[in-house]
């Protein structure tokens, strides 16, 4: 298959989920169905353009799963349903065949055999159709271990620069909540949490009437001030929402600054195309962001699409930007000047820096970064790390002065 697919996995076993994800990693994305009811599975399938559904059976008691299989096949007769189990006996095989299951695979089967069966079952054009939403929109995430004004400042100006080229959505999800929208002088009663709650109604009309809109044409969707009160959503909900938004926006910028160590962060980063790590020259900033990158690597988050931006950069002060990027094992994308007065004016006026100070070095640097992100391939060339060396050197020098 030349195009990537999307698969639904219905299983209560983490081992089974991991086996499917690993086996099909080169074929597409495996999304767990957190609420395995017929209606939910059918809605999820419609929303993400599913190519196949995997359902795990317990050989000793599979009555509920059998009803689920029967209902899904009745609603989606042309969608391949594949049963997986630790073992198959004659009665189980006859049951699933009578239900209309396309195939059955033993859990733990080699990846090559799983892929071969999936390719046999899925028509060549199904993968192409399933991949259409993903090809529309590209998602760029701004991440940083430290909460504050720098991440929303960069995210909103990147989004404004993208908007000049093609329709763009800014998802302001970082900490503190709602800063980017405030900097642009926008208010909206409709939030990211509201969008999750109305997944099945995300269309052009809702986007035009509910989402925030800047005079430049940029669309903005923000976290509410207290996002977790009464918020209940699943991994599948986030994946479905982002896929829906990709259909409507060629470019999406996500501010994730200040989010550290949360499953929500990992879930979002698993759905992005580019990552921008925002870090300052200071030892505390580098140390905290190094912990963030270490955590992402331990959680198997792909960082081939990540690059470093050094903020508030002073070229005459050590360490230099290239050394910082090398320390993270990532490519250097850009440096941004302090521009303290210009930033403060933007935060307090409701006007972007592009309007207030279009020739400020910060404005020019962000525009140059936006051009690079628009033109570059998803992967950047990374380099070996040397953070511990210059951190140790700098702290030793400071102790010597003391």
C-alpha positions as CSV (number, residue, x, y, z in Angstrom):
1,X,0.0,0.0,0.0
2,X,1.4,3.3,-1.0
3,X,-0.9,5.3,1.3
4,X,-1.3,5.0,5.0
5,X,-4.5,3.6,6.5
6,X,-6.3,4.0,9.8
7,X,-7.4,1.0,11.8
8,X,-9.7,0.7,14.8
9,X,-8.7,-1.7,17.6
10,X,-11.2,-3.0,20.1
11,X,-9.3,-4.8,22.9
12,X,-9.1,-4.7,26.6
13,X,-5.5,-6.0,26.5
14,X,-2.6,-3.5,26.4
15,X,-0.4,-6.3,25.0
16,X,-2.8,-6.8,22.1
17,X,-3.0,-3.1,21.4
18,X,0.8,-2.8,21.4
19,X,1.2,-5.9,19.1
20,X,-1.2,-4.4,16.6
21,X,0.4,-1.0,16.7
22,X,3.9,-2.4,16.2
23,X,2.8,-4.8,13.5
24,X,1.0,-2.1,11.5
25,X,3.3,0.9,12.2
26,X,4.4,1.1,8.6
27,X,0.8,0.7,7.2
28,X,-1.1,3.2,9.2
29,X,-2.4,4.4,12.6
30,X,-4.1,2.1,15.1
31,X,-6.7,3.9,17.1
32,X,-8.3,2.2,20.2
33,X,-12.1,2.3,20.5
34,X,-12.5,3.4,24.1
35,X,-16.3,2.8,24.1
36,X,-16.9,-0.5,22.2
37,X,-20.5,0.0,21.3
38,X,-21.9,-0.4,17.7
39,X,-22.9,3.2,17.5
40,X,-19.6,4.5,18.7
41,X,-17.5,2.2,16.5
42,X,-19.6,3.2,13.4
43,X,-19.3,6.9,14.2
44,X,-15.5,6.6,14.8
45,X,-15.2,4.7,11.6
46,X,-17.0,7.4,9.6
47,X,-15.0,10.2,11.2
48,X,-11.6,8.8,10.5
49,X,-12.1,6.8,7.3
50,X,-11.3,3.4,8.8
51,X,-9.7,0.8,6.6
52,X,-10.3,-2.2,8.9
53,X,-11.5,-3.0,12.4
54,X,-9.7,-5.4,14.7
55,X,-11.8,-7.0,17.5
56,X,-10.2,-9.2,20.2
57,X,-12.2,-12.2,21.4
58,X,-12.0,-14.1,24.6
59,X,-12.3,-17.8,23.5
60,X,-14.1,-18.7,26.8
61,X,-16.8,-16.0,26.6
62,X,-17.3,-13.9,23.5
63,X,-21.0,-13.3,23.5
64,X,-20.7,-9.5,23.8
65,X,-18.0,-9.3,21.1
66,X,-20.1,-11.5,18.8
67,X,-23.0,-9.0,19.2
68,X,-20.6,-6.1,18.5
69,X,-19.3,-7.9,15.4
70,X,-22.8,-8.6,14.1
71,X,-23.9,-5.0,14.6
72,X,-20.8,-3.5,13.0
73,X,-21.0,-5.8,10.0
74,X,-24.7,-5.0,9.6
75,X,-23.9,-1.2,9.6
76,X,-20.7,-1.5,7.5
77,X,-21.0,-4.6,5.3
78,X,-18.0,-3.6,3.1
79,X,-15.6,-2.7,6.0
80,X,-13.3,-5.6,6.8
81,X,-13.6,-6.9,10.4
82,X,-10.7,-9.0,11.6
83,X,-10.9,-11.1,14.8
84,X,-7.8,-11.6,16.9
85,X,-7.4,-14.0,19.8
86,X,-4.8,-15.9,21.8
87,X,-6.1,-19.2,20.3
88,X,-8.8,-20.4,18.0
89,X,-10.8,-23.7,18.3
90,X,-13.2,-25.1,15.8
91,X,-16.3,-23.6,17.5
92,X,-14.8,-20.2,17.6
93,X,-13.7,-20.3,14.0
94,X,-17.2,-21.4,12.8
95,X,-18.8,-18.6,14.9
96,X,-16.8,-15.8,13.5
97,X,-17.1,-17.1,10.0
98,X,-20.9,-17.2,10.3
99,X,-20.9,-13.6,11.7
100,X,-19.2,-12.5,8.5
101,X,-15.7,-11.8,9.8
102,X,-13.2,-11.4,6.9
103,X,-10.2,-13.0,8.7
104,X,-8.8,-14.1,12.0
105,X,-5.3,-13.7,13.3
106,X,-3.6,-15.2,16.3
107,X,-2.2,-12.6,18.7
108,X,1.6,-12.5,18.5
109,X,1.7,-13.4,14.8
110,X,4.7,-12.0,13.0
111,X,4.3,-8.4,11.7
112,X,5.0,-9.5,8.1
113,X,2.1,-11.9,8.2
114,X,-0.3,-9.4,9.7
115,X,0.6,-6.9,7.1
116,X,0.2,-9.4,4.3
117,X,-3.4,-10.3,5.5
118,X,-4.3,-6.6,5.9
119,X,-3.1,-5.8,2.4
120,X,-5.0,-8.7,1.0
121,X,-8.3,-7.6,2.6
122,X,-8.1,-3.8,1.9
123,X,-8.8,-2.6,-1.7
124,X,-6.0,-0.5,-3.1
125,X,-8.2,2.6,-3.3
126,X,-9.4,2.3,0.3
127,X,-6.0,3.5,1.6
128,X,-6.0,6.4,-0.7
129,X,-9.4,7.5,0.4
130,X,-8.5,7.1,4.1
131,X,-5.4,9.2,3.7
132,X,-7.2,12.1,2.1
133,X,-7.9,14.0,5.4
134,X,-4.3,13.7,6.5
135,X,-2.9,15.1,3.3
136,X,-4.9,18.3,3.6
137,X,-3.6,19.8,6.8
138,X,-0.2,19.9,8.3
139,X,0.2,20.4,12.1
140,X,3.1,22.3,13.6
141,X,3.5,22.1,17.4
142,X,5.4,24.6,19.6
143,X,6.6,22.9,22.7
144,X,8.5,24.0,25.8
145,X,8.9,22.8,29.3
146,X,8.5,26.2,30.8
147,X,5.1,28.0,31.0
148,X,5.0,31.7,30.1
149,X,4.5,34.2,27.3
150,X,7.2,33.0,24.9
151,X,5.4,29.9,23.5
152,X,2.1,31.6,22.7
153,X,4.0,34.6,21.3
154,X,5.9,32.4,18.8
155,X,2.9,30.2,18.1
156,X,0.5,33.0,17.2
157,X,3.1,34.8,15.0
158,X,3.9,31.6,13.2
159,X,0.2,31.1,12.6
160,X,-0.2,34.6,11.3
161,X,2.8,34.1,9.0
162,X,1.3,30.8,7.7
163,X,-2.1,32.5,7.3
164,X,-0.6,34.9,4.7
165,X,0.1,31.8,2.6
166,X,-2.9,29.6,3.3
167,X,-5.9,29.3,5.7
168,X,-4.5,28.5,9.2
169,X,-5.9,27.4,12.5
170,X,-4.1,28.3,15.8
171,X,-4.9,25.8,18.7
172,X,-3.8,27.6,21.8
173,X,-3.6,24.8,24.3
174,X,-0.5,25.7,26.4
175,X,-0.1,27.0,29.9
176,X,-1.2,29.6,30.9
177,X,-4.5,29.0,29.1
178,X,-5.8,31.5,26.5
179,X,-2.8,33.8,26.3
180,X,-2.5,33.8,22.5
181,X,-6.1,34.7,22.1
182,X,-5.7,37.5,24.6
183,X,-2.6,38.8,22.8
184,X,-4.7,39.1,19.6
185,X,-7.6,40.8,21.4
186,X,-10.0,38.0,20.8
187,X,-12.7,36.4,22.9
188,X,-14.8,33.3,22.2
189,X,-17.2,31.3,24.3
190,X,-16.5,28.2,22.2
191,X,-13.4,26.2,23.3
192,X,-11.2,23.2,22.4
193,X,-13.2,21.2,25.0
194,X,-16.4,22.2,23.4
195,X,-15.1,21.0,20.0
196,X,-14.3,17.6,21.6
197,X,-17.8,17.4,22.9
198,X,-19.3,18.2,19.5
199,X,-17.1,16.0,17.3
200,X,-19.8,14.8,15.0
201,X,-20.8,18.4,14.2
202,X,-17.5,19.9,13.2
203,X,-18.1,21.5,9.8
204,X,-17.6,24.8,8.1
205,X,-20.6,26.4,9.6
206,X,-19.5,25.6,13.2
207,X,-16.0,26.7,12.5
208,X,-17.2,30.1,11.1
209,X,-19.7,30.7,13.9
210,X,-18.0,29.1,17.0
211,X,-14.2,29.5,16.6
212,X,-12.4,32.8,17.2
213,X,-11.5,34.8,14.1
214,X,-8.7,37.4,13.8
215,X,-9.0,40.2,11.2
216,X,-6.1,38.7,9.3
217,X,-8.3,35.6,8.6
218,X,-6.5,33.5,11.2
219,X,-8.9,31.1,13.0
220,X,-8.2,30.5,16.8
221,X,-9.4,27.8,19.1
222,X,-8.3,28.0,22.7
223,X,-8.5,26.1,26.0
224,X,-11.0,27.5,28.5
225,X,-9.6,28.9,31.7
226,X,-10.4,25.8,33.6
227,X,-10.2,23.1,30.9
228,X,-10.5,19.9,33.0
229,X,-13.7,20.7,34.9
230,X,-16.2,18.1,33.7
231,X,-14.0,17.3,30.7
232,X,-14.2,13.6,29.6
233,X,-12.6,12.5,26.4
234,X,-10.6,9.7,25.0
235,X,-7.5,9.2,22.8
236,X,-9.8,8.4,19.9
237,X,-11.7,11.7,20.5
238,X,-8.5,13.7,20.1
239,X,-7.5,11.8,17.0
240,X,-10.9,12.3,15.4
241,X,-11.0,16.0,16.2
242,X,-7.5,16.6,14.7
243,X,-8.4,14.6,11.6
244,X,-11.6,16.7,11.2
245,X,-9.7,20.0,11.6
246,X,-7.1,18.8,9.0
247,X,-9.9,18.6,6.5
248,X,-10.7,22.3,6.9
249,X,-7.3,23.9,7.4
250,X,-4.1,23.4,5.3
251,X,-2.1,24.6,8.2
252,X,-2.6,24.1,12.0
253,X,-0.3,25.6,14.7
254,X,-0.6,24.2,18.2
255,X,0.8,26.0,21.2
256,X,1.8,23.3,23.8
257,X,4.1,25.5,25.9
258,X,4.3,24.6,29.6
259,X,2.7,21.2,29.2
260,X,5.1,18.6,30.8
261,X,4.6,14.9,31.6
262,X,0.9,14.6,30.7
263,X,-0.8,11.9,28.6
264,X,-2.6,14.8,26.8
265,X,0.7,16.2,25.6
266,X,1.9,12.7,24.3
267,X,-1.4,12.2,22.6
268,X,-1.3,15.5,20.8
269,X,2.4,15.1,19.8
270,X,1.5,11.7,18.3
271,X,-0.7,13.6,15.8
272,X,1.6,16.4,14.6
273,X,3.8,16.7,11.5
274,X,6.4,19.2,12.8
275,X,7.7,20.1,16.3
276,X,9.4,23.3,17.4
277,X,11.2,23.1,20.7
278,X,11.4,26.6,22.2
279,X,14.4,27.0,24.6
280,X,16.3,29.9,26.1
281,X,20.1,30.2,26.5
282,X,19.8,29.8,30.3
283,X,20.9,26.7,32.2
284,X,17.4,26.3,33.9
285,X,15.6,26.4,30.5
286,X,18.0,24.0,28.9
287,X,17.9,21.6,31.8
288,X,14.1,21.5,32.0
289,X,13.7,21.2,28.3
290,X,16.3,18.4,28.2
291,X,14.1,16.5,30.7
292,X,11.1,17.1,28.5
293,X,12.9,15.7,25.4
294,X,14.2,12.8,27.5
295,X,10.6,12.0,28.5
296,X,9.4,12.2,25.0
297,X,12.1,9.8,23.8
298,X,11.3,7.4,26.6
299,X,7.7,7.4,25.5
300,X,8.7,6.7,22.0
301,X,7.5,10.0,20.6
302,X,9.1,10.4,17.1
303,X,11.4,13.5,17.1
304,X,12.6,13.2,13.5
305,X,10.4,16.2,12.7
306,X,11.6,18.3,15.7
307,X,13.9,21.3,15.6
308,X,15.2,23.8,18.1
309,X,14.4,27.5,18.3
310,X,16.6,29.5,20.8
311,X,14.5,32.4,22.1
312,X,15.8,35.7,23.6
313,X,19.1,34.9,22.0
314,X,22.2,37.0,22.7
315,X,24.9,36.0,20.2
316,X,27.8,37.3,22.4
317,X,26.8,35.2,25.4
318,X,27.6,31.5,25.8
319,X,26.4,28.9,24.9
320,X,25.9,29.6,21.2
321,X,22.7,28.4,19.5
322,X,24.4,25.6,17.5
323,X,25.8,24.1,20.8
324,X,22.4,24.2,22.4
325,X,20.7,22.5,19.4
326,X,23.5,19.8,19.4
327,X,22.9,19.3,23.1
328,X,19.3,18.2,22.3
329,X,20.4,16.1,19.4
330,X,18.1,18.2,17.2
331,X,18.6,20.6,14.3
332,X,18.8,24.4,14.9
333,X,15.8,26.0,13.2
334,X,16.2,29.7,14.2
335,X,17.2,32.1,16.9
336,X,14.8,34.9,18.1
337,X,16.0,38.2,19.6
338,X,14.8,39.5,23.0
339,X,12.7,42.4,21.6
340,X,11.3,43.0,25.1
341,X,9.5,46.3,24.4
342,X,7.9,45.0,21.2
343,X,6.7,41.9,22.9
344,X,5.2,43.9,25.8
345,X,3.4,46.2,23.4
346,X,1.9,43.1,21.7
347,X,0.8,41.5,25.0
348,X,-0.9,44.7,26.2
349,X,-2.4,46.1,23.0
350,X,-4.3,43.2,21.3
351,X,-2.3,43.8,18.2
352,X,0.3,41.4,16.7
353,X,3.9,42.4,16.4
354,X,3.5,42.2,12.6
355,X,1.2,45.2,12.9
356,X,2.9,47.1,15.7
357,X,6.5,46.4,14.8
358,X,6.8,44.8,11.3
359,X,10.5,45.5,11.0
360,X,11.4,44.5,14.5
361,X,14.1,41.7,14.5
362,X,11.6,39.3,16.2
363,X,9.0,39.8,13.4
364,X,11.6,39.3,10.7
365,X,13.0,36.2,12.4
366,X,9.6,34.6,12.8
367,X,8.7,35.2,9.2
368,X,12.0,33.6,8.2
369,X,11.2,30.6,10.4
370,X,7.8,30.3,9.0
371,X,9.2,30.1,5.4
372,X,11.5,27.4,6.5
373,X,8.7,25.3,8.1
374,X,6.5,25.8,5.0
375,X,9.2,24.7,2.6
376,X,11.1,22.0,4.5
377,X,10.5,18.3,4.6
378,X,9.2,16.9,7.9
379,X,12.6,15.5,8.9
380,X,15.5,17.6,10.0
381,X,19.1,16.6,10.3
382,X,19.9,16.1,14.0
383,X,23.3,16.2,15.7
384,X,24.9,14.5,18.7
385,X,24.3,16.0,22.1
386,X,26.8,18.0,24.2
387,X,24.5,19.6,26.8
388,X,26.1,18.1,29.9
389,X,29.5,19.5,28.7
390,X,28.5,23.1,28.5
391,X,26.1,23.0,31.4
392,X,29.0,21.6,33.6
393,X,31.4,24.2,32.2
394,X,29.0,27.1,32.8
395,X,28.1,26.1,36.3
396,X,31.8,25.5,37.2
397,X,32.6,29.0,35.9
398,X,29.8,30.5,37.9
399,X,31.0,28.7,41.1
400,X,34.6,30.0,40.4
401,X,33.4,33.6,40.2
402,X,31.5,33.2,43.4
